[in-house]
Amino acid sequence: MDAPLTRHDGRVTELVTERLELRRWHADDLDAYAAIVADPEVMRYMRSGPAGRAAAWREIAPFIGHRELRGWSQAAVVERAGGRLIGRGGLWEPEGWPGLEVGWVIRKSRWGLGFATEAAREAIDVAFDHVGAEHVISVIRPDNIPSIRVAEKLGETKERSMMTDGVVSDIYGIFRPPGYRPRRSSYAGVTER
Ligand SMILES: CC(C)(COP(=O)(O)OP(=O)(O)OC[C@H]1O[C@@H](n2cnc3c(N)ncnc32)[C@H](O)[C@@H]1OP(=O)(O)O)[C@@H](O)C(=O)NCCC(=O)NCCS
């Protein structure tokens, strides 16, 4: 069954973790985001390949629209130390998607520091606690080893394979544990309006 258009009246505008801020997108994020997605290594497992500036803009716009429609979305991931945009991460479930996905893309110079895992952990907490989801997935190309490793660190396991956007993807997933308790009693950084 397709997801309802809006699962929650509140919108997730900002999350703060130990080292990261997951916030809404600003128009002036384009330069930094375009630099990230222009990198062929970052885009190696993306069907679309490296993106030019216009394509980067057309990626950001649906993140903003998704948040308007669903209340949460892929956020701009900012490293708190220095305030630099280092990628995107968070929840994603456009119409027809195989489930509520947690996704991640990190600037190559910041790989291997646990940032994708830190951002995704926060997003999964929001999914279970704020969105009320029972199940969260990640859609990963079978040869994307770093991404599979992130999924495993999050406690996700491989559930099935399927075609998404014309390519075979593995679906990793995690169910909300029985008796789930959020890591924090409230999201200091979640603003609802
Ligand atoms: C996938 C990605 C987001 C991971 O970001 P990150 O911040 O480096 O992730 P983390 O540091 O939290 O974890 C990465 C893990 O992969 C491991 N890893 C990285 N490259 C690896 C390789 N070639 N083989 C085995 N493990 C590898 C790291 O050692 C780490 O695991 P560890 O903590 O057990 O050592 C980043 O590589 C990226 O942006 N890739 C391009 C975009 C992409 O493919 N996104 C996912 C689409 S599904």
The ligand as a Gaussian input file, in Angstrom:
#p B3LYP/6-31G(d) Opt

LIG

0 1
 C       28.636000       5.358000       1.639000
 C       29.136000       6.614000       2.305000
 C       27.985000       7.588000       2.528000
 C       29.752000       6.231000       3.653000
 O       30.059000       7.452000       4.357000
 P       31.070000       7.457000       5.601000
 O       30.796000       8.680000       6.395000
 O       32.453000       7.220000       5.101000
 O       30.551000       6.160000       6.380000
 P       31.046000       5.643000       7.805000
 O       32.383000       6.236000       8.126000
 O       29.923000       5.860000       8.758000
 O       31.189000       4.084000       7.552000
 C       31.827000       3.578000       6.390000
 C       32.233000       2.131000       6.641000
 O       32.567000       1.515000       5.393000
 C       33.867000       0.948000       5.517000
 N       34.466000       0.930000       4.174000
 C       34.736000       1.983000       3.409000
 N       35.279000       1.554000       2.258000
 C       35.339000       0.209000       2.324000
 C       35.784000      -0.812000       1.447000
 N       36.264000      -0.523000       0.232000
 N       35.676000      -2.094000       1.833000
 C       35.188000      -2.410000       3.050000
 N       34.723000      -1.480000       3.936000
 C       34.815000      -0.196000       3.560000
 C       34.563000       1.838000       6.487000
 O       35.703000       1.209000       7.034000
 C       33.448000       2.026000       7.529000
 O       33.250000       0.870000       8.315000
 P       33.903000       0.723000       9.808000
 O       33.359000       1.837000      10.631000
 O       33.452000      -0.623000      10.247000
 O       35.383000       0.851000       9.620000
 C       30.212000       7.339000       1.456000
 O       31.191000       6.405000       1.090000
 C       29.622000       7.973000       0.204000
 O       29.181000       9.111000       0.223000
 N       29.629000       7.218000      -0.916000
 C       29.126000       7.743000      -2.167000
 C       27.625000       7.945000      -2.157000
 C       26.881000       6.643000      -1.948000
 O       27.200000       5.629000      -2.567000
 N       25.870000       6.699000      -1.102000
 C       25.064000       5.574000      -0.760000
 C       24.052000       5.259000      -1.778000
 S       23.152000       3.785000      -1.285000

